[in-house]
Amino acid sequence: MTLALQLYSIRDALSTDLEGTIRKIAAMGYQAVEAWGGLAGGDMARPAALFQELGIKVISTHGRLDPDDPEQQKTQLKGMEQLGVNTLVFPWLPPENFTTIEGIKRVCEELNAIHAIAHANGLRFGYHNHHFECVALPDGSLPIHHMAALLDPTIFFEVDTYWVQAGGANVVDLLRTLGDRAPLLHIKDGSTRLGEPMVAVGTGIMDVPAILRVSRAEALIVELDACATDMLEAVDLSLKNLSKMVGA
């Protein structure tokens, strides 16, 4: 089981001291990370060299491929080549897209088009949820379940376990339903109340052991969007606690 850190969590520290911060997470014991487009302003050469030096593997990156913008595609693909990563995760679409079946269908058409570009470039493509894909529609169904049916079956889900619960859905049930289609999980902790900051994994209300019992994930990725305590201390404690939970 790979334990990784989504570097968006430490974006503030990276913006002021890229090299020093990466060395700090390596010293914590992180041997894998997930990148995002804001890292080093999109030029991945410098962080890629540091990751190689420190033995840190980049397992995936958040990012986009614009079907109507070949130059944007080139920039995204170049960054991924620099990092040596072939797994792209689409990070976010506005919540209003997920309030009707028609909106969800349009989202899936867009994602299927992006997946075709990713596949043509030898990439594995997935989608990362927030809370609004897990808020029940008027008929009681969940947008994320409709997405699973409408998306190309080779598109995977990077399930953000915290946001599933924040949306009112049952994360254990969702993971059982998705099975092998959820190879990456975001693990975070806190109150699950919207607008409140997160805390180190293992110190909030999330039942992470229950999640681990049903998960078929290949990687667990610590991500704290905002934190009630010092972020670097929180990601350090998160790795320690998560390692104990998985017996690493």
C-alpha positions in Angstrom: 0.0 0.0 0.0 1.4 3.4 -1.0 1.0 6.3 1.4 1.4 9.7 -0.3 0.8 13.4 0.2 -1.2 15.7 -2.1 1.2 18.6 -2.4 -1.7 21.0 -2.6 -1.9 20.6 1.2 1.4 22.3 1.7 1.1 24.8 -1.2 1.8 27.8 1.1 5.1 26.4 2.4 6.1 25.3 -1.1 5.4 28.8 -2.5 8.0 30.3 0.0 10.5 27.5 0.1 10.1 24.8 -2.5 13.3 22.8 -1.9 13.2 23.1 1.9 9.6 22.0 2.1 10.1 19.0 -0.1 13.1 18.0 2.0 10.9 18.3 5.1 8.2 15.9 3.8 10.9 13.5 2.7 12.3 13.6 6.3 8.8 12.9 7.6 8.9 9.6 5.7 6.7 10.4 2.6 8.0 8.4 -0.3 5.3 9.3 -2.7 3.4 12.4 -3.6 0.5 13.6 -5.8 1.3 16.8 -7.7 -1.0 19.6 -8.8 -0.8 22.3 -11.5 0.2 25.1 -9.2 3.4 23.3 -8.2 6.4 25.6 -9.2 4.1 27.6 -11.4 3.5 24.6 -13.7 7.2 24.0 -14.6 8.0 20.7 -13.0 11.7 20.4 -13.8 13.0 21.7 -10.4 10.7 19.7 -8.2 11.1 16.6 -10.4 14.9 16.8 -9.8 14.3 17.0 -6.1 11.9 14.1 -6.1 14.4 12.0 -7.9 17.2 13.0 -5.5 15.2 12.2 -2.5 13.6 8.9 -3.8 10.1 10.3 -3.8 7.8 8.9 -6.4 5.1 11.0 -8.1 2.2 8.6 -8.4 -0.3 11.0 -10.0 -1.1 14.7 -10.7 -4.2 16.8 -10.6 -4.7 18.7 -13.9 -6.7 19.3 -17.0 -6.6 18.7 -20.7 -8.6 21.2 -22.7 -10.0 19.6 -25.8 -10.1 23.0 -27.5 -6.6 24.2 -26.6 -3.7 22.2 -28.1 -1.2 24.5 -26.4 -2.7 23.8 -23.0 -2.5 20.1 -23.7 1.2 20.4 -24.6 1.9 22.3 -21.3 0.1 19.7 -19.2 1.7 16.7 -21.0 5.2 18.3 -20.7 4.8 18.8 -16.9 3.7 15.2 -16.6 6.7 14.0 -18.6 9.0 16.0 -16.4 7.5 14.3 -13.3 7.6 10.9 -14.9 3.9 10.3 -14.2 1.2 8.8 -16.3 -1.9 9.2 -14.1 -4.0 12.4 -14.5 -6.8 13.3 -12.1 -9.4 15.9 -13.1 -9.7 18.0 -10.0 -13.0 20.0 -10.0 -16.0 21.3 -11.8 -18.5 23.9 -10.4 -21.1 22.4 -8.1 -24.0 23.7 -10.2 -23.2 21.0 -12.8 -24.3 18.3 -10.4 -27.8 19.4 -9.4 -29.7 17.8 -12.3 -29.4 14.7 -14.5 -28.9 16.8 -17.5 -26.0 18.7 -15.9 -24.4 15.4 -14.9 -24.7 14.1 -18.5 -22.9 17.2 -19.8 -20.1 16.7 -17.2 -19.7 13.1 -18.3 -19.6 14.0 -22.0 -16.8 16.5 -21.2 -14.9 14.1 -19.1 -15.2 11.3 -21.7 -13.8 13.7 -24.4 -10.8 14.5 -22.1 -10.3 10.9 -21.4 -10.0 10.2 -25.1 -7.1 12.7 -25.3 -5.5 11.3 -22.2 -5.8 7.7 -23.5 -4.3 8.7 -26.9 -1.3 10.0 -25.0 -0.9 6.9 -22.9 -2.3 8.3 -19.7 -4.6 6.9 -17.1 -7.4 9.3 -16.4 -9.6 9.7 -13.3 -12.0 12.1 -11.6 -11.7 13.6 -8.0 -14.9 14.3 -6.2 -15.9 17.0 -3.7 -19.0 17.0 -1.5 -21.5 18.1 -4.2 -21.2 14.9 -6.2 -22.5 13.1 -3.1 -25.5 15.3 -2.3 -28.7 13.4 -3.1 -30.8 14.6 -6.0 -34.6 15.1 -5.5 -35.2 11.4 -6.4 -32.7 10.3 -3.8 -30.0 9.2 -6.2 -26.4 10.4 -6.0 -24.7 12.3 -8.8 -21.5 10.2 -8.4 -23.5 7.0 -9.0 -24.9 8.5 -12.3 -21.3 9.5 -13.2 -20.1 5.9 -12.7 -22.8 4.7 -15.2 -22.2 7.5 -17.8 -18.4 7.7 -17.8 -16.2 5.5 -19.9 -15.6 2.4 -17.7 -11.9 2.9 -17.8 -12.1 6.3 -16.1 -11.4 5.8 -12.5 -12.5 7.7 -9.4 -10.1 9.2 -6.9 -12.5 9.1 -4.0 -12.1 11.9 -1.5 -13.5 10.0 1.5 -13.9 13.2 3.6 -16.0 15.0 1.0 -18.2 12.0 0.4 -19.2 12.1 4.1 -19.5 15.9 4.0 -22.0 15.5 1.2 -24.2 13.2 3.3 -23.3 9.9 1.6 -21.9 6.8 3.1 -18.3 6.4 2.1 -18.0 2.7 2.9 -21.1 1.9 0.8 -19.6 4.0 -2.1 -16.3 2.2 -2.0 -18.0 -1.1 -2.0 -20.0 0.0 -5.1 -17.0 1.3 -7.0 -14.6 -1.5 -6.0 -11.5 -1.6 -8.2 -12.7 1.6 -9.9 -11.4 3.6 -6.9 -7.7 2.9 -7.0 -6.7 6.2 -5.3 -8.2 7.6 -2.1 -7.9 11.0 -0.5 -7.7 10.6 3.2 -8.4 13.6 5.4 -10.1 14.2 8.7 -12.0 16.8 10.7 -15.6 17.6 11.5 -16.9 17.0 7.9 -18.9 20.2 8.3 -18.6 22.5 5.3 -16.5 25.6 5.9 -14.6 24.2 8.9 -10.9 23.4 8.7 -9.5 19.9 8.6 -7.2 18.2 11.2 -4.6 15.5 11.0 -5.8 12.1 9.9 -6.8 10.1 13.0 -7.8 13.1 15.1 -11.2 13.9 13.6 -14.5 12.0 13.2 -13.6 10.0 10.1 -13.7 6.3 10.6 -10.5 5.6 8.6 -10.1 2.0 9.7 -13.6 1.2 8.3 -12.7 2.8 5.0 -9.5 0.8 4.9 -11.4 -2.5 5.5 -13.5 -2.1 2.3 -11.0 -0.2 0.1 -9.3 -1.9 -2.8 -7.1 1.2 -3.3 -3.5 1.0 -4.4 -2.6 4.3 -2.8 -3.9 6.4 0.2 -3.2 10.1 -0.3 -3.2 12.5 2.6 -4.8 15.8 1.7 -5.8 18.7 4.0 -7.3 21.5 2.0 -7.1 23.8 5.1 -6.0 23.0 8.6 -6.9 24.0 12.1 -3.3 23.5 13.2 0.1 24.0 11.6 -0.1 22.3 8.2 3.3 20.7 8.2 2.8 19.3 11.7 -0.6 18.0 10.6 0.7 16.2 7.5 3.5 14.7 9.6 1.1 13.4 12.2 -1.3 12.2 9.4 1.4 10.0 8.0 2.3 8.6 11.4 -1.3 7.8 12.2 -2.1 6.4 8.8 1.0 4.2 8.9 -0.2 2.6 12.1 -3.7 2.0 10.7 -2.4 0.1 7.7 0.4 -1.6 9.7 3.2 0.0 7.6 
